[in-house]
Amino acid sequence: MSRATKNLSSLIFCAGLAATAGFAVLSDEGFNSTTHYTAFPTDSALLTLKPRRGLTAKDHQAARNAWQYFEQNYRPETGLVDAVAGFPSGTLWDQGSYLLALVAAHRLNLITEESFGTRAQSLLKSIKSIELFEEKLPNKVYNTQTLAMVDYQNQPVPSGIGWSALDVARLLSAFRMLEVHHPEYGADLRAILARWDLTAMAREGRLYGAHVTEAGTEFLQEGRIGYEQYGARAAALWGLDVLDAVSAKPIVQWRQVAGVLLPTDRRSPEQFTAITPTLSEPFFLQALELGLSSEGHLMASKVYLAQENRFRDDGIPTMVSESHIDQPPHFLYMSIFSNGEDWAVVDEHGGMHPDLRSISLKATFAWDAIFETEYTQMIRQQLADLAHPAGWASGKYEIDLRPNEIYTANTNAVVLQALYYKQFGPMLTSITR
């Protein structure tokens, strides 16, 4: 990789991580989740979840291509992987993605038993040894070469910059999948969690993150619709009291978009000073890892259908999710609805970037695994040329179908998770012994 490419990766990673933090850490002062419920619509049929089925030759090749990202961006000195190709930094979300990709790659016979064991042991050893923010929970971001706590520019910050409850929850989901499929790692996982104060990120039934300010450490509720439920379901697997966050009923507001009643977050960005996008990511992650609840099935169906309907009505290929992009502002939320606008493309500050909407590669693979419609098959074919020796690129810009040539752990992990789901079903319940 050239120096210029590495520098670009650095900029994209920093912007992307800052964007994630800005979206995740939100204040809900005055919000009472027990006093407002909106009835879920009953006027439409659910999409049928596709049963597990065999992989095609193209699927196997897609999986091999996705695994190349983790071969090329693995840090043998720590066992971690880079979040963005060539830049030695990552969050717990990224390492959770890697661990899920590792479990999937092993069962899809992409790696040997020996390679799986070496990688899993190295990763867990490093996670067990990392310094914790205020001796409670992992810092938001670490240097993947040194394990030092860093900021979003990958500069060392010995005291740390806070924790993200959503990032911790994604790693907790990965931990549970590892233990379910490989019980021999149970003792290692419990040794890691014995060092962590998981109760610090769960308050009054919801998820809370920590953020360093000039005045000291501030604790804020994390997550918006979809993300909050995904994080809570993952945290609940380890016994955390996050009951109020598991269901979207207290916070959902239904809005017509593309002929679909779409679940949106009633907590307005003006009131809570945070963006509130409805997009694919958290819904397909729940399906691929945990399986969809009846509530999740309904919301996922509508989130997917709005995107297909936009193509039906306007002829515009549409697959929207969060994504790094290969130009400023480097990280965007391609939404179905956000901050008062349909099909908004927003940065972490709520700025609009409609010309940078991209067709998400990971969303395409995920929805195709979950629902497999003629539409998902068509979009997957349109994105087939994004395969590269470095892994899968993140997508194509909607405006001119130019490739979004950025390679990330999250995109390639989701490809592997999607193909795992297609072959075996949700990771939590597709156990082998």
N, C-alpha and C positions, 0 to 999 in steps of 0.2 A: 504494500500500500504506500502511495506517495506521501510526502510530507504535506502537500496541499490537501490531499484527501483526509489525512489525519487531522489537520487543522479544522477542516470543515466538520468532521465528525465531532470534534471538541465543541465547536460552537453549537451544533445541533443538539448534542447531549445536554449541554448546560441549559439551553433554552427549554428543552423538553422537560428536564427535571424540575426547573423552576415553574413551568406551566402546570405540571402535575401537582406540585405542592400548592400552588395558588388555587387550583380547583378543589383539592381535597380538604384543606383546612378551612372550615367555615364556622361562623358564629351563629348560634341559634338562640340568642338571648330573647326570652319572652315567648318562645315557641312551645306550645302545649300539645303534645302528640296525642293526648287522650280525648280531645274535644272535637275533632274534625275527622269525619269519615265520609268518603265519597263512594257510592255504590259502583261496583264493577259492572261494565256493560254485559248484557246477556243476549244481545241482538245479532250476534254473529258466531259462526262456527269456528272452532279452533283449527289451525293447521295441523295436519297429521304429522306426528314425529316419526321420522323414518326409522325403521328397525335397523339393528346392526346388520351389516352385509359385507361381503368380501371386497377387497380392494382390487382395482384394476391395475394394469401395468403402468398407466400414467400416474396413478396414486402412489405406487411404490417409488417411482422415479421422483415424484414431488416430495415424498418423505426423505429420500436420500439427499435431495437438494437442500431441504430445510436443515438437515443435520449438519451440513457443511458449515453453516454459520457457527455452530457450537464447536466444531473442530478448529476453525480458524480464529475464534475469539475467546478461546479458553486460556486461562492464566494458570499454568501448572504450579507456580510457586504458592498459590492460594487455593486453587480449585474453583475459583469464581469465574464468571464470564463477564465480558463488557456489555453494557446495555446497548451501545451503538458501536458499530464496527470500528476498531482501532483506537478507541478512547478508553483508558483504564479506569473506569468508574462505573458504579451501579448502585441501585437501590435494592431493598429487600423484595420489592415487586419483581425486579429483573431476575434476582436469584431464585425467586419462586417460579418464575417462568422457565428458567433453566432446569430446575429440578423436575418440573412437570414434563418438560421436553425429554429429560433423561429417562424418566419412567416410561414415557411413550416410546422412545427410541429403542429401549431394551426389549419391550414386548413386541415391537414391530420388527425385531431382529436386525436392527441397523447397527448394533454394537454387541460385542461379546459380553458374557457374564463377567469376565475379568475386567474389562474396560468399565462396565457399569459400576462394579464394586470400587475400583480405584477412584473413579470420579465422585461417587456418592460419599465415600469415606473422607476424601479430601475436602469436599464442600462442607460437610457437617463438622469436621475438625476446625475449619476456619470460622464457621458461624459460632461454634461454641466458644472460640477464643476472642471474638471481637469485643472491643470496648463498648459499653452501653451508655446511652445518654442519661445523665444523672443517676447511673447505676440501676436503671429501671428497664429500659427497652432499647433496642438497636437504634442508632442514629439514622437519619433519613438517607444518607448516602455514604459510601465507603470507596476508597481507592482499591481497585481490584488487584493491584500488584502488592500493596503493602498492608492492606486492611485498616489503614488509618481512617479515622473519622474526618470527613472533608465537607466543604460546602459545594454548591452547584458548579463552581468553577474548578473543582477538584483540588482546592487549596486546603491544606491541613487546618482543622479547627479542633484543638485538643479537647475542648469541652463539649463539642458537638453543636448541632443546630436544631435539635428536636427529633421527634419521631412522627411517623405517619401510621395511623391505625389501619388504614386501608392497605398500605404496603405490608405491614406485619400480618394482616389477615390473609393476603395472598400467599405469603410464605407458610402460614398455618395450614392453608388448604393443601399446599404442596407437601407439607410434612405429613398430613393425614393420608394423602394418596401414597406416599412412600411407605408408610407403616402398613397400610392395608395390603399393598402388593408385596412388601418385603418386611415382614414382622421382625426380622433379625435386627432392624435398625431402631426398634422401639426404645431400647435403653439409651441409645445415643440421643434420640430426639428428646426424651425426658430429661436427660442431663442438660441439654441446651435450655429447655424451658424452665428448668429449676432455677436458672440464673435470672430469668426474666420475671418482672412483675406484670403479668398480663392484666391483672385487675386494674392497673393504672389507665388502661385504654378503654375501659368499659364503665360508664357512669349512667345511672338512671335508665338502663336498658338500651343505651346507644353507644356509638363508637366515638372516642375522643383522641385527638392528636395533641402533641406538644410543639410549641413554636417559640423560639427565642426572640424576644423583643428587647428594646433598650431598657424597659422597665423590669425585665426578668422573663421567666418562663410563663407562657400563656397556654391554657388548655381550652381547645375548641372542638365542638362537634364536627365530625367528618362525614362526608359522603352526600351525594344527591341521588335522585331516583335511579334505581338499578345498581349503581355502585354501592350504595348503602346496604341494600339487601344482600348483594353478593358478599361484601365484607362481613356482614353480620352472620350469614349462614356459615361462612368459613370459621369465624371466631367461635361460634356455638359448638362446632365439632370438638373444641377443646374445653368446653364447659363454661365459657364466658356468658354472663348475663347480658344479652343484647336483644332481648325479646322484642322491645319496641321498634328495633331497626330491621327485624327480619321481614316484616310485612310492609308493603308500600301503601296500605290502606290509609294510614294517618296522614300521608303527605301527597297523595296522588290527586291530580286534576286532569280530567279527560278533555282533549281538544281535537277537533276535526282537522286532520291533515291528510291530503291525498285520498279522501274518501274513507278514512279510517279514524276511529276514535283512539287517539294516541295517548298513552300515559305520560303526563308531564308532571314536574315538581311544582306544587303550589307555593313553595317558599320562594318568593320573588327575589331576583338579583338585587333590586333596589333596596329591599328590606334587609337582606342578609349579606349584602356586599360580596356576592360570589356568582359565577356563571352557573347555569342550571340546565345543561344539555341533556336531551334524550337522544341516545345513539345506541349503536349495536353492542359495543364491547361488554358491558356487565351482564347483559342478558345471554349472550352466547357463552360467556365463561361459566355462568351457572349451569347451563345445559351440558357443556362438555365435561365439567368436573363433578358436579354434584347431582345432576339430573334436575329437571324442572318440576317445581311444585305446581299445583293447579293455578295459582296466582301467576307464577312465573311463566307458565305455558301460555296463558292468555296475553300477558304483556309482550312476550317474545314474538308471538304470532303477529301482533299489531305493529310492533316495531319493524319486523321484516316486511309485512305487507305494504306499509307506507312506502317503502323503498321500491318494491316491485311496481306499485301503482304509479309512482312518479315516472318510471320508464314507460309504462303503459299509456299514460296521459300525455307525456311530453317527449317521449323518445330519447330521454337522457339516461344512459347507464348510471345506476345509483347504488352504491354500497358505502355507507357512511359509518365512521368510527373515529376514535382519537388516533392521531398519527404524528410521528416525526415527518418533517418534510425537508427537502434538500435545499431550501432557501429561507431567508427571513420570513416570518418570525420563528421558523424552525420547529414549532410544535403547535398543532391546531386541533380543535374539536369540531369535526364535521358532523353536524347534528341534523336530526329531522325537525327539531324545534329547540330553540334556545334563546333566552333573553328577549322574549317577545316576538321572535321572527321564525317563520317556517324555513327550513333548510339553511339555517344560519351556520356560518363557519366562523368560530370565535376563538380568540386567544384567551389567555388566562385573565386578562383585564377586561374582557367583554368586547374588545375591538373586533370589527367585522372584516372578513377577508373572503368575499364571495368568489373571487377569481382564482382562489387557491384550493377550492374543493377538490378532493381526490377520491378516486374509486379504491376502496380498501381491499388489499389482497387478503389480509387475515379475516376480514368480515366475510368475504366471498367464500373462502374455504370453510369457515365455521357454519354459515347458513346453509351451504350446500350439504355439509355432513348432517345437519340437524333436520332440514326439511327437503332437500334435494328436489327442486322444482326445475322446470324448463328454463326459468329465468336464471337461477343460480348456475346451472350448467353453461348457459350462454356467457355469463360474465366470467366464469372461471376460464372458459376458452379464450375470451378476449384478453385475459391477463396472463395467459400461459407463457408469453415471451418475457415475463419478469424473472424467470429462473436464470440464475447466474452461478458460476462456480463459488461465489461468496455467500450463497444462500438466495432467498427470495427478496427482491426489492419490495418496498412497502405498498406500491400501488401506481396508479396513473392519474395525472391531473385531468379533471373532467373537461376542462375548457378546450384542450387540444390533444388529449390522450398521450401526452408526453410522459415518459416514465418518471416517477418520483424515486430517484435512485439513492435511497438511503436504506441501509441494512441494519436491522435491529433484532435483539433477542426476542422481543415480544412478538413481532410478526412471525418469525420462524418457529417459535414455540407454539403459537396458535395453529400453524399449519400442521405440526406434528400432533397436537391435541385433537384437531379436527379429524385427521386420518385415523387416529386411535379410536375416536368415537365411532367413526364409520365402520370400523372393523369389529369393535368390542362393546360399544355403548359407553355410558358415563363412567369416568374413572373410579368413582367411589364405589360403584356397585358391580363393576366387571372384574371380579376378583378371581385370580387363579391360585391354585395350591399344587 
